[in-house]
Amino acid sequence: MRRHPRHVYLALGSNLGDREAHLRAAVRGLREGGVAVDAVSSLYETPPWGVLDQPPFRNAAVGGLSSLCPSAILDLAKRLEAEAGRNFGAERWTARPLDIDIALIEGERVDEPDLTVPHTLLTERSFVLVPLAEVAGEVRHPLAGMRIRTLRDLRPASERRAVRRVAGPEWVDG
């Protein structure tokens, strides 16, 4: 189902294979699938979260306009993850070639068994908040009531420092 276009913000991560190629393919796939990506963050190297015995991640965030409903955005994200070779049967938070999370959708709150928007753990993850602040810094988290930039700044400094910038937004054109 299509709706009026509104801003959507997605968090991207990869820690298997050619990480940057997976992330570039994800941005291309989002554009082709109905998200008019108009903002791409810098690229960051980040330590794993959840399960620590795995390779480091490359993370980024994107923002853009879309008329897709939340479930259609989720379907698009899952299709792109599958195309990258993600094993959906693997243990949660383990290594994967591509992970796409819906961080925020303008004017939307979703609480369904397979989708929660804003993302449930958004406020606890510097590896999402640091890049997201580049593309949505002034956007208010609808539940926390604070700007994304403020939520980023409230995370522990040591955790934010572990999110290391490795390339500017031009990485996507690489």
C-alpha positions in Angstrom: 0.0 0.0 0.0 1.3 3.4 -1.0 0.9 6.5 1.2 1.9 10.2 0.9 5.7 10.5 0.6 7.4 11.0 3.9 11.0 10.8 5.2 12.4 7.5 6.1 15.7 6.8 7.8 17.5 3.5 7.6 20.6 2.1 9.3 22.9 -0.1 7.2 25.5 -2.5 8.4 27.8 -5.2 7.0 30.6 -7.3 8.5 31.0 -10.2 6.0 32.5 -10.2 2.5 33.0 -6.9 0.7 31.3 -4.8 3.3 31.3 -1.5 1.3 30.1 -3.2 -1.9 27.2 -4.7 0.1 26.3 -1.3 1.5 26.5 0.4 -1.9 24.3 -2.3 -3.3 21.8 -1.7 -0.5 21.6 2.0 -1.3 21.1 1.3 -5.0 18.5 -1.3 -4.1 16.6 1.1 -1.8 16.6 3.7 -4.6 15.3 1.2 -7.1 12.8 -0.2 -4.6 11.0 3.0 -3.8 13.1 5.1 -1.4 14.3 8.3 -3.0 17.6 8.4 -1.0 18.7 12.0 -0.8 21.1 11.8 2.2 23.9 9.3 2.9 26.1 9.5 6.0 29.8 8.9 6.2 31.0 5.3 6.5 32.1 4.1 9.9 34.0 1.1 11.2 32.4 -0.2 14.4 32.9 -3.0 16.9 30.3 -5.8 16.9 27.3 -5.4 19.2 25.5 -8.3 20.9 27.8 -11.1 19.9 31.3 -9.9 20.2 33.3 -12.7 18.6 32.9 -11.6 15.0 34.5 -9.2 12.5 34.0 -5.4 12.8 31.1 -3.8 11.0 30.9 -1.0 8.4 27.9 1.1 9.2 26.1 4.0 7.6 22.7 5.7 7.6 20.5 6.9 4.7 17.5 9.1 4.5 15.0 9.8 1.8 11.4 10.1 0.7 9.1 7.1 0.2 5.5 6.4 -0.4 5.9 2.8 0.7 4.1 1.7 3.8 6.3 0.4 6.7 5.7 -3.3 5.9 6.7 -2.7 2.3 9.9 -0.9 3.4 10.6 -3.9 5.7 9.9 -6.3 2.8 12.3 -4.3 0.6 15.0 -4.4 3.3 14.6 -8.2 3.8 14.8 -8.8 0.0 18.0 -6.7 -0.2 19.5 -8.6 2.7 18.6 -11.9 1.1 20.2 -10.8 -2.2 23.4 -10.0 -0.3 23.4 -13.6 1.1 22.1 -13.1 4.6 21.3 -16.3 6.5 18.0 -15.5 8.3 18.3 -18.7 10.3 21.6 -17.6 11.9 21.7 -16.7 15.6 20.6 -13.1 16.3 23.3 -10.4 16.1 25.9 -12.6 14.5 28.0 -11.8 11.4 26.1 -11.0 8.2 26.8 -9.5 4.8 24.0 -7.0 5.1 21.7 -5.7 7.8 19.1 -2.9 7.1 17.1 -1.5 10.0 14.2 0.9 9.7 15.3 3.6 12.3 12.5 6.1 11.8 9.6 6.9 9.5 8.3 10.5 9.6 4.9 10.6 11.4 4.8 6.8 11.9 4.9 4.6 14.9 4.6 0.9 14.3 4.3 -1.8 16.9 3.8 -5.2 15.2 5.3 -8.6 15.9 7.8 -8.3 13.0 8.4 -4.5 12.9 8.8 -1.7 15.5 9.3 1.9 14.4 11.1 3.7 15.7 13.6 0.9 16.0 13.5 -0.5 19.6 17.2 -0.3 20.3 17.9 3.0 18.4 18.6 5.1 21.4 21.1 2.5 22.8 23.3 2.1 19.7 26.1 4.6 19.0 26.9 2.7 15.8 23.4 3.8 14.6 23.1 7.2 16.2 26.5 8.5 15.0 25.8 8.0 11.3 22.0 8.7 11.7 22.8 12.1 13.3 24.5 13.1 10.0 21.3 12.6 7.9 18.6 13.2 10.6 20.3 15.2 13.3 17.4 17.6 13.9 14.7 14.9 13.6 13.0 14.2 16.9 12.7 10.7 18.2 8.9 10.4 18.6 9.0 8.5 21.8 12.1 10.0 23.5 11.1 13.5 22.4 14.7 14.4 21.7 16.6 15.2 18.5 18.8 12.3 17.1 21.9 14.5 17.6 21.0 14.9 21.3 20.5 11.2 21.7 23.9 10.6 20.1 25.5 13.0 22.4 24.0 11.3 25.5 25.7 8.0 24.7 28.9 7.3 26.6 31.9 9.1 25.0 34.0 5.9 25.0 31.2 4.2 23.0 30.9 7.1 20.5 34.7 7.1 20.0 34.6 3.4 19.0 32.5 4.4 16.0 35.4 5.4 13.8 34.8 7.4 10.6 36.6 5.7 7.6 35.1 7.7 4.6 32.9 10.6 3.9 29.5 10.3 2.3 31.2 9.9 -1.1 31.9 6.2 -0.2 28.5 5.4 -1.8 29.7 6.5 -5.2 32.9 4.3 -4.9 
